[in-house]
Amino acid sequence: MSSVGARKLCVYFFWGGYVQEDDDGKVSYQGGSRDCVLLSESMSLDEAKSRLMRRVGSASKEEKLWYTLKFDRKIFLPLDTDDAVEAMFMGNEEHAFVYMGGRGGPLLRKKGDPEPDVEGVLQVDNRGHEDGPSGGNEERAQSVVPDEDASEQGAGEASLNCDERIDSIERGSSAERDGEGGGDKKRLRSGTNGDDVIEDGRDLPASGGYSSSSSSEGSGMEHANDGSAQSDDQMGKLNMWRKEIVGVGQVFPSAEAFRTSIFKYAIAHKFSYKFTRNCRQRIVVQCTASGCPFLICVRGSLQRNMVVVKSFKGQHVHDAGDEGEQLTWAKRRLKASMLAKVIEAKVRVSPDYSPVDIMKDLESELGVKLTYTQSWRARERVRMMVQGRPDDHYKILPWMCEAICRDNPGSTAICDLEGGRFKRLFAAYGACLNGFRYCRPVMFLGSSHLHGFSKGVMLVACGLDADNRLLNLAYAIVLAENDAEWLWFLEKVRDCLGELRPVIVSERLPNIIAGVAQVFGKEYHAYCLRQLSENFLREAGKHNLRKETTKHIVKEMFNRVAYATNAADYDSAMEELRQYKAPLADWIEANEPERWTASKFPMNRWGCMDISVIDDWSKWMHNVRSMPIPCLVTAHLEKLVKKMEKNKRRMASWANGVGPKIEQILKEIKGRNGMESVITVQRSTVQVFTLSLSDWKQIVVDLGSMRCTCNEWQMKGLPCAHAMVVIQKLNLSLYDFVCNWYKVPAQRMIYHQDVHPIKTHDMPEGYGLVEGGENLGPPNNIKPPRKPQVKRRRRGSQDRRAMTCSKCREVGHTRRSCTNVRANADAGDAGDAVGLDELFGVQ
């Protein structure tokens, strides 16, 4: 038995015929029999199969059930497991198509092909379940299809006695009644299983007004176009929704189903409606245009929880003023509750379905233009339906931590509580921790703000694999980014790494500096060069170096200081900067150059000078940061599984034993001026060579120990330009002198262990009780006084639009701060005006 609150799906069941594909790609079912059955999401495969097979009676053992998804009706998927039943509910909105066919699926033919022999496929009566075995009184949607002209033009109200119709359905009697509706003769009879059937020589539409496959997709019915250019997808859904209301006698399983159908019907026909009566006994809907005769009246039945269309006038009469008024129908009628039902299937399949994508899809499919707020509220309502109340999300976190450790050996997952409420969470997967031992010992730290119900901050630690790609190590979800939370996170990371002590690269933030110094030691901490560069340019602006040309020169000087690979080059770059602007050189010496310059940092950071990998991680997690915490943990795990599998497959395409990113770095090194500056190469010993450069310097390259006196080879693990000259002269392979950190064997060891998703088959209901019997609840977050910031704040000149002075036409400052003495507002010279003191470096 299905649960009371379970979601129901109206299933169109076809057997004994074949599927025909038209020239335009649409499919329809020809021959055989068909019926409509309501299935519940809580049903197992055996229950759903039993309910469907009651309609058939007897079938061969070779016959199997096949279903389709909403997005493609030409792909048949086997309905053979409980997971397939769940997938059928997730991939369809309110109705689904199920076919009976052989092992390869139902018969499929193109239009114009010879008729297939379906006599031996399934020996059943074409009247459906009339001659089938006796069964229970399953709920099934039924309707009377009136004549098309009558339904479109509203030519009179059908005289079918709906009161007697409802009473007949409730009693399950076999009485027959004749009615007139649009000129068609209809007969009500009772099947052998106690269910009433309406016969009018046509296929019965399903719940909510959806017609069967033969009428909705393959009937070839033409609908009048409203004059606007519409795509095939848009016309297909609109044509289906135009049949939501078909006439008198149409049965809906509930009043809510009728409201959904009239909502879709109004979208397809583009008119605005109102409920002139909306009670438990009767619902009356009329068009809002003055004098328009459109009217639908339905009567409800409390015993069977169903409603039947009692009267229907489908004709609209609008004048010019009313036509303009109807253009605003979408703004008034597209409520979040209704839109949620339209996008429910997509949100269930893709929880990170963005509001912008919702706006684009509905405009292309239905011609409906939504606001961002409407699409966002509709998506959040679906998430509420799928994921439950936000307060209840935290109750499952303790079990999720246990499941992560159980399904992924070597993992660590901790959920800290405070007073029965969530405080923080830490997760690190064993496969990533073991893989990091074969990476370069460099770890990157960063953070990202969450946009979900309780906000919070996500702290993250990442590494780089052999191809300089992101490798997740650990993350934590905390309420605020402060000293205590960073210290706790770093302690957990240290416990996971064991004796390994990597170099840590992060922004120069007080919280991270204090935590790294206390947990790992200050000597392991390196600062991000990008942040220092932005601060340096800001300092240069204080000394009137604001023009783009001069800022470019200053930045080049700063990079020479930062990227200098030995003490001599560092001193030379500092002396050049001091001669140009002494305060800037003093600023570098006052900002701990031993923590961020390549030549002064005491340990090897393998050429990792910034935290761009953290930016990659933020983009990678962008779409899931608004999810509830349990969904975020699950989504992160799913993305991690896919990412690791993708990186593992990429190794098959590696050429020369290194990844494509490393190949690109080697090409850049080879294209530098270092190779052109070499004049002579002399062999000192078997593997040691001395190079004479054009600037009278001498460089010693040792191929055996893979070292160079310029120190670049040792710092990066990749041959420098000087080493490439020697390797090329000896006709050796360049890739033999690449450090093992970058080669295929290391990459295989990094990804040799798989990350497994959480198995939820044993997830208990109502789990989340902590000591003392208190339910685990959300944190006591204090809402900030202003609107929370969603867009990341850019620092310095990162991705910012350059300002242009309207006085001197130079880039980098405004008219108010312009100090160019040669600029003249009336002059027509728009070129750069540079002062003589700046041009020649005069102090």
MORANOR-V555304 format. One record per helix or strand of 3 or more residues. SS is the DSSP state (hx for helix, st for strand). FROM is the first residue (numbers start at 1). TO is the last residue. Records with the same first field share a line. If there is no record, write none. Layout:
SS->FROM-TO, FROM-TO
This chain:
st->8-21, 27-40, 64-69, 72-78, 95-102, 108-110, 178-181, 184-190, 196-199, 273-278, 282-287, 295-301, 306-313, 412-418, 421-428, 442-449, 457-464, 470-478, 503-506, 525-527, 678-683, 688-693, 698-702
hx->45-53, 82-90, 128-131, 148-153, 162-171, 207-209, 213-216, 232-241, 255-269, 320-326, 329-333, 336-349, 355-366, 372-387, 390-407, 430-436, 483-497, 510-519, 522-524, 529-541, 548-562, 567-580, 582-590, 593-595, 612-620, 622-624, 629-653, 660-670, 712-716, 721-729, 734-737, 740-742, 744-750, 836-840
